[in-house]
């Protein structure tokens, strides 16, 4: 007989098989960490955290642990030297990625996260810095990790972070004259009409000023040679 967890006999409709196991936000006890099926030994690095606290003191603001995974909050203005320390002294030689988070709070609204891996230790950690919307400047880490170049450009494009000393601070996706940052929480899901004119939908037509015209109650222009259907055919 096959074991119950054998994928050949698994039932995707079984709620127990689809249940998401998580560690509650309230102070988890040690058993919840070790029993969490998402927990991995490679994401818990107490010796690295101790080394950071000894080297940078109060610049390490705190540590969050979830599913045996450490996230270290550090002072924004010291992120570059902290990354350099991790790379040169703690063997975190592999930069995975960087990105932004809009918490939509009154203070320290944004976060920038950094995922780093030590191939020698076989350990990964996450750094985070808080960024207030009154000062979007964040030191660039491109001179420590060259791979951060495009990640910082994307975070600038989508959120508006100003990565100080970045060698090529251009937008990644949106035009340079675009006035918005699409991953900010206040940006409308259907975009801002007229903010990004698109090519005409017919050979001799005008620029498309609203790509979601139908969603806003307007009748969109028919595409070139698109057959008429329904009431349009009458």
C-alpha positions in Angstrom: 0.0 0.0 0.0 1.2 3.5 -0.8 2.0 5.9 1.9 -0.6 8.6 2.6 1.8 11.3 1.4 2.7 9.5 -1.8 2.1 12.0 -4.6 0.5 9.2 -6.7 -2.3 9.0 -4.1 -2.6 12.6 -3.0 -6.0 14.3 -3.2 -5.7 18.0 -4.1 -9.3 18.4 -2.7 -8.3 17.3 0.7 -8.2 20.5 2.9 -5.5 19.0 5.1 -3.1 18.7 2.1 -3.8 22.3 1.0 -3.6 23.8 4.5 -0.9 26.5 4.8 1.2 26.0 7.9 2.5 29.2 9.4 4.0 30.6 12.5 1.6 33.1 14.2 2.7 36.7 14.5 2.3 36.4 18.3 5.6 35.3 20.0 6.2 31.8 18.5 7.7 29.2 20.8 10.6 27.0 19.6 8.4 24.0 18.7 6.4 26.1 16.3 9.6 27.0 14.5 11.0 23.5 14.2 7.6 21.9 13.4 6.9 24.4 10.6 7.2 22.5 7.3 8.6 25.6 5.7 11.5 25.9 8.1 15.0 25.3 6.7 18.3 25.2 8.6 20.0 27.2 5.9 18.0 30.4 6.7 18.9 30.6 10.4 22.2 32.3 11.0 22.6 33.4 14.7 26.4 33.5 14.4 26.1 36.0 11.5 23.6 38.1 13.4 26.0 38.2 16.5 28.8 39.3 14.2 26.7 42.1 12.8 25.7 43.3 16.2 29.2 43.3 17.5 30.5 45.2 14.5 27.7 47.7 14.0 26.0 47.9 17.4 22.9 50.1 17.3 22.9 50.2 13.5 21.3 46.7 13.7 17.8 47.7 14.7 16.3 44.2 15.2 15.8 40.7 14.0 12.6 38.9 12.9 12.4 35.2 12.7 9.7 33.3 10.8 9.8 29.6 9.9 13.4 29.6 11.0 14.2 32.4 8.5 16.1 35.5 9.8 15.3 39.0 8.6 17.7 41.6 9.9 16.6 45.3 10.1 19.6 47.7 9.8 20.2 51.4 9.6 19.5 52.7 6.1 22.6 55.0 5.8 24.9 52.1 6.7 23.5 49.4 4.4 26.5 49.7 2.0 29.1 49.0 4.7 27.0 46.3 6.2 26.8 44.5 2.9 30.6 44.9 2.4 31.2 43.4 5.9 28.9 40.5 5.1 30.7 39.9 1.8 34.3 40.3 2.9 34.2 39.0 6.5 31.2 36.6 6.6 31.5 35.1 3.0 28.1 36.3 1.7 29.4 36.4 -1.8 26.2 35.8 -3.7 23.7 38.6 -4.2 20.2 37.1 -4.9 18.0 40.1 -5.3 16.7 43.4 -4.0 13.3 44.9 -4.0 10.8 47.4 -2.5 7.8 47.1 -0.3 5.1 49.8 0.2 3.8 49.3 3.8 1.5 52.4 3.3 2.2 53.7 6.8 2.5 57.3 8.0 6.1 56.8 9.1 8.8 54.7 7.4 6.4 53.9 4.7 8.7 51.9 2.5 11.2 49.0 2.9 14.1 47.8 0.7 15.0 44.2 1.2 18.3 42.5 0.2 18.6 38.6 -0.1 22.2 37.4 0.3 23.7 33.9 0.2 27.0 32.5 1.5 27.9 29.6 -0.8 30.7 28.7 1.6 28.4 28.6 4.7 25.4 27.4 2.7 23.4 30.0 4.5 21.1 32.8 3.4 19.9 35.9 5.1 17.6 38.9 4.4 18.5 42.5 5.2 15.8 45.2 5.4 16.0 49.0 5.6 13.1 51.3 6.4 12.6 54.3 4.1 10.4 57.3 5.0 8.7 58.9 2.0 10.1 62.3 3.0 13.6 61.0 2.2 13.8 58.3 -0.4 17.6 58.2 -0.6 19.2 54.8 -0.1 22.9 54.1 -0.5 23.6 52.0 -3.6 25.3 48.7 -3.0 26.4 48.3 -6.6 30.1 48.8 -5.7 29.8 45.8 -3.3 27.5 43.6 -5.4 27.5 44.4 -9.1 24.4 42.3 -9.6 22.4 44.9 -7.6 22.6 47.3 -10.6 19.4 46.3 -12.4 17.6 45.5 -9.1 18.1 49.0 -7.9 17.0 50.4 -11.2 13.8 48.4 -11.0 13.1 49.5 -7.4 13.7 53.1 -8.4 11.3 52.7 -11.4 8.5 51.0 -9.5 8.8 52.8 -6.1 10.9 55.9 -6.5 13.9 55.1 -4.3 16.9 57.3 -5.0 19.9 55.0 -4.9 22.8 57.3 -4.1 25.9 56.7 -6.2 24.2 54.3 -8.5 26.3 54.3 -11.8 23.3 54.3 -14.2 20.1 55.5 -12.5 17.6 55.1 -15.3 14.2 53.6 -15.3 13.9 49.9 -16.2 10.4 49.7 -17.7 8.6 53.0 -17.8 9.7 56.0 -20.0 12.0 58.5 -18.4 9.3 61.2 -18.5 6.7 59.0 -16.7 5.5 60.9 -13.6 4.5 57.9 -11.5 5.8 54.8 -9.8 3.4 51.9 -10.5 4.0 49.7 -7.4 3.1 52.4 -4.9 -0.1 51.5 -3.2 -1.9 54.7 -4.3 -1.3 54.0 -8.0 -4.6 52.9 -9.7 -4.7 49.3 -10.9 -6.0 50.4 -14.2 -3.3 53.1 -14.5 -3.7 56.8 -15.1 -5.5 57.7 -18.4 -3.2 59.8 -20.6 -0.1 59.2 -18.6 1.4 56.7 -21.0 0.1 57.1 -24.6 0.2 53.8 -26.5 0.4 53.2 -30.3 -2.9 53.6 -32.2 -5.2 50.6 -32.5 -5.9 51.3 -36.1 -3.5 52.2 -38.9 -4.6 55.8 -39.2 -5.8 56.2 -35.6 -4.6 58.5 -32.9 -2.6 57.5 -29.9 -4.4 55.3 -27.4 -4.7 57.5 -24.3 -6.6 54.9 -22.1 -5.7 51.3 -22.6 -8.6 50.2 -20.3 -11.3 52.3 -21.9 -14.0 49.6 -21.6 -13.3 49.2 -17.9 -14.0 52.9 -17.4 -17.3 52.9 -19.3 -16.1 54.0 -22.8 -16.4 52.1 -26.0 -12.9 51.1 -27.1 -11.7 51.6 -30.7 -11.9 48.4 -32.7 -8.5 46.9 -33.6 -7.4 46.8 -37.3 -9.5 44.3 -39.2 -11.1 42.9 -36.0 -14.5 41.3 -37.0 -17.6 43.0 -35.6 -19.6 40.9 -33.2 -23.0 41.3 -31.5 -24.5 44.8 -31.6 -21.4 46.1 -33.4 -22.4 44.1 -36.5 -25.8 45.8 -36.8 
